[in-house]
Amino acid sequence: LSNPPATRFLYPLVVALAAVSQGLLFGFSLGFTSPALAPLAAELSLSTLEASTFAALINIGAMVAGVFGGRALESQGRKSCLVACSVIFAVGFGFMSRATTL
């Protein structure tokens, strides 16, 4: 109850935006590779294996995160994990938007 009114409403708002963005970003990640794969492979001279690996990275990441996600949720809580995942997604998309090579 000692929190100022601005911070009392800011944290739930950030957490709500993080929760909403998770589904959107994950869906965008899954659909991102389909239309972009052929031009990307041609532009970067990717082999079939490299292009397939690029397309599978989001699924591989989801499998790895699933193994460790339960422990993180138990120790850190859902809200903190959602905010952390949103930051990771944003940084990842920042790297992808700036990439010029594999």
C-alpha positions, 0 to 999 in steps of 0.5 A: 500500500506504500506504492505511489499510484503511478507505479501501482498501475504501471506494473500490472499494465506492463505485465498485461501487455507482455502477456498479450504480446506473447501469443502474437509474437510466437504466432508471428515467429511461426509464420515469419519463415514461410514467406521469407524462406525462399528469398532469404535462402537465395539472398544469403546463399543458404543450403537446404540444411541451413534454410531448414534449420532457420525454419526450425529454430523457433520450434527447437527454442520452444522445446528447450524453453519448455524443459526449463520453463516450469522451474523458472515459473515456480521460482520466479512467478508467472508475471516475471517470466512473462516480462522476461520472455517479452524482452527476449522476444523483442531483442530477438526480433531486433537482431532479426531485423538487423541481420545481413548474414546468416 
